[in-house]
Amino acid sequence: MDEVIKNKKDYVVTLKDVNLTYSGEKDEVDALKHINLNITEGEFICVLGPSGCGKSTLLKIIAGFLKPTEGEAKMDNEIINGPDWHRGVVFQSPTLYPWLNVKDNVAFGPKMRKFPKDDIKKLTDKYIELVGLQGFEKQKPYELSGGMKQRVSLARVLINNPRMILMDEPFGALDALTRQNMQSLIRDIWKNTKNTVLLITHDVDEALGLATRIIVMSSRPGRILKEFNSEFTYHISDINQKNERYAPEYMGMREEILKIINCRNE
């Protein structure tokens, strides 16, 4: 009995029979149908699926931006009733305050929570260093590249020490090299911080290179078609990335995921 209780506590987020319907121009539209999902402490989950399948809607329900039409969304066995700093969100387009420099953008959360000034400085310095932005503390967002802006966004989430990080295609607008560097950065941060991460992506290789579990969704209304457990993220590094991606196990899982997405999207 004690083991059962322990396992329940290990679930950071639980979604039970979640449906979401919204009003379209003519009729009601079913965005999500019968979503059941348990997210365990320390997992890195990537969600894949065709455009419009409800990936971002799923993230918004977990973040607390949307409430399910039916079913339950819980965090630590409590109903999710709205946004909360325990669930930090990184969007595709960085949502930085343009009038604040890098340091003040990162420090914003602790300041709002009225942390002592010395603690704010230590935490800000720590997370600016963690995302590799030392020397750019005084720069304004308009002076930064796209990748650097996303580093600031990530630091601004991490400084609040959230229970879970939610990322909605955070690298989609970046060039290929910057995207690869950001993937390496978030992988290293996840390994070091042990945060629970859910990342929305349309890139199968990104999912295989980052996730410990991959969720494949159907076209609208979004349903979970299949889940894959993956360990490639533990073995991929900047040096061996190409070799790992040509491994038979990697190629086999990649092909199976693409087949599911393409068949359901035809």
Backbone hydrogen bonds, N-H to C=O, Kabsch-Sander energy under -0.5 kcal/mol:
donor,donor_aa,acceptor,acceptor_aa,energy
5,I,1,M,-2.0
6,K,2,D,-2.3
7,N,3,E,-2.3
8,K,4,V,-1.9
9,K,5,I,-1.9
10,D,6,K,-1.2
11,Y,7,N,-0.5
11,Y,8,K,-1.2
12,V,10,D,-0.6
12,V,39,I,-2.7
13,V,39,I,-1.2
14,T,74,K,-2.3
15,L,37,L,-3.1
16,K,72,E,-2.7
17,D,15,L,-0.5
18,V,35,I,-2.4
19,N,70,E,-2.1
20,L,32,L,-1.9
22,Y,29,V,-2.5
24,G,22,Y,-0.6
24,G,27,D,-2.6
29,V,22,Y,-3.7
31,A,20,L,-2.7
31,A,29,V,-0.8
32,L,20,L,-1.6
33,K,222,G,-2.6
35,I,18,V,-2.2
36,N,34,H,-0.6
37,L,15,L,-2.2
39,I,13,V,-3.1
40,T,38,N,-0.6
41,E,10,D,-2.2
43,E,40,T,-2.0
45,I,43,E,-0.5
45,I,197,V,-3.2
46,C,213,R,-2.2
47,V,199,L,-2.4
48,L,46,C,-0.5
48,L,215,I,-3.2
53,C,50,P,-1.5
58,L,54,G,-2.4
59,L,55,K,-1.9
60,K,56,S,-2.4
61,I,57,T,-1.8
62,I,58,L,-1.9
63,A,59,L,-2.7
64,G,60,K,-1.2
65,F,60,K,-2.0
66,L,60,K,-1.5
69,T,19,N,-1.9
70,E,19,N,-1.7
72,E,16,K,-2.1
74,K,14,T,-2.8
75,M,78,E,-2.9
76,D,12,V,-2.1
78,E,75,M,-1.7
80,I,73,A,-2.8
81,N,79,I,-0.7
87,R,84,D,-2.2
88,G,86,H,-0.5
88,G,164,M,-2.1
90,V,166,L,-2.9
96,L,94,P,-0.8
100,L,97,Y,-1.7
102,V,139,Q,-2.0
103,K,137,E,-2.4
105,N,101,N,-2.4
106,V,102,V,-2.4
107,A,103,K,-2.1
108,F,104,D,-0.6
108,F,105,N,-0.8
111,K,107,A,-2.0
112,M,108,F,-2.3
113,R,109,G,-1.7
114,K,111,K,-1.5
115,F,110,P,-2.6
120,I,116,P,-2.3
121,K,117,K,-2.3
122,K,118,D,-2.2
123,L,119,D,-2.8
124,T,120,I,-2.8
125,D,121,K,-2.6
126,K,122,K,-2.1
127,Y,123,L,-2.4
128,I,124,T,-2.2
129,E,125,D,-1.9
130,L,126,K,-2.0
131,V,127,Y,-1.7
132,G,129,E,-1.3
133,L,128,I,-2.8
136,F,133,L,-2.0
139,Q,136,F,-1.6
143,E,140,K,-2.1
144,L,141,P,-1.9
149,K,145,S,-2.3
150,Q,146,G,-1.9
151,R,147,G,-1.7
152,V,148,M,-2.1
153,S,149,K,-2.4
154,L,150,Q,-2.4
155,A,151,R,-2.5
156,R,152,V,-2.6
157,V,153,S,-1.4
158,L,154,L,-2.8
159,I,155,A,-2.2
160,N,157,V,-1.2
161,N,158,L,-2.3
163,R,86,H,-1.1
164,M,86,H,-2.3
165,I,196,T,-2.9
166,L,88,G,-3.5
167,M,198,L,-2.8
168,D,90,V,-2.5
169,E,167,M,-0.9
169,E,200,I,-1.6
172,G,169,E,-1.3
174,L,171,F,-1.4
179,R,175,D,-2.8
180,Q,176,A,-2.2
181,N,177,L,-2.2
182,M,178,T,-2.5
183,Q,179,R,-2.3
184,S,180,Q,-2.1
185,L,181,N,-2.1
186,I,182,M,-2.7
187,R,183,Q,-2.2
188,D,184,S,-2.3
189,I,185,L,-2.6
190,W,186,I,-2.4
191,K,187,R,-2.2
192,N,188,D,-1.9
193,T,189,I,-3.1
194,K,190,W,-2.2
196,T,163,R,-1.0
197,V,43,E,-2.8
197,V,195,N,-0.5
198,L,165,I,-2.5
199,L,45,I,-3.1
200,I,167,M,-3.3
201,T,47,V,-2.2
204,V,202,H,-0.7
207,A,203,D,-2.0
208,L,204,V,-2.7
209,G,205,D,-2.1
210,L,206,E,-0.8
210,L,207,A,-0.7
211,A,207,A,-2.7
212,T,44,F,-3.3
213,R,44,F,-1.7
214,I,228,F,-3.1
215,I,46,C,-2.8
216,V,214,I,-0.5
216,V,226,K,-2.7
217,M,48,L,-2.7
217,M,215,I,-0.5
218,S,223,R,-2.3
222,G,31,A,-2.9
225,L,216,V,-2.7
225,L,223,R,-0.8
226,K,216,V,-1.3
228,F,214,I,-2.6
230,S,212,T,-2.0
233,T,211,A,-0.6
234,Y,231,E,-1.3
235,H,231,E,-0.5
235,H,232,F,-1.4
236,I,232,F,-2.2
241,Q,237,S,-1.0
244,E,240,N,-2.6
245,R,241,Q,-1.9
246,Y,242,K,-0.9
246,Y,243,N,-0.7
247,A,244,E,-1.3
251,M,247,A,-2.6
252,G,248,P,-2.4
253,M,249,E,-2.0
254,R,250,Y,-2.5
255,E,251,M,-2.4
256,E,252,G,-1.9
257,I,253,M,-2.4
258,L,254,R,-2.4
259,K,255,E,-2.2
260,I,256,E,-2.0
261,I,257,I,-2.4
262,N,258,L,-2.9
263,C,259,K,-2.4
264,R,260,I,-1.9
265,N,261,I,-1.0
266,E,262,N,-0.5
266,E,263,C,-0.8
